[in-house]
Amino acid sequence: MSSVRQKREIPGTAVFDGDLAQKGYALNKMCFSFNSADNRAEFQRDEQAYCRKYGLNEEQESVIRNRDVLGLLAAGGNVYYLAKFAGILGLDVQDLGAAQTGMTKDEFKAMLVAAGK
């Protein structure tokens, strides 16, 4: 019996699957490096050089440069690693969730509270 896995599609959402994980490996590796204060400082001194150090492609460099959260997800970024990058910008995971859903942060927080009831 052969089992062919069908890709899961959710309209308007980049599903983080094996293909997207592979595509975003360099981006996620770079974002993971931001656990170190020295690496965050190095990134802030010269973003372009830091992106190249980790082998980001042009799409990934562009979305980093433009602070494009949805673009980061589409470029293979995993939200948990992207949270490290967002922290440099003074953002948190709720800011990322709001951007991903097209809501304000307050709307996103209210949705989370309502979902928990």
Secondary structure, DSSP 8 states (H G I E B T S, - for coil): ---------BTTB----HHHHHHTHHHHHHHHHTTSHHHHHHHHH-HHHHHHHTT--HHHHHHHHHT-HHHHHHTT--HHHHHHHHHHTT--HHHHHHHHHT--HHHHHHHHHHHT-
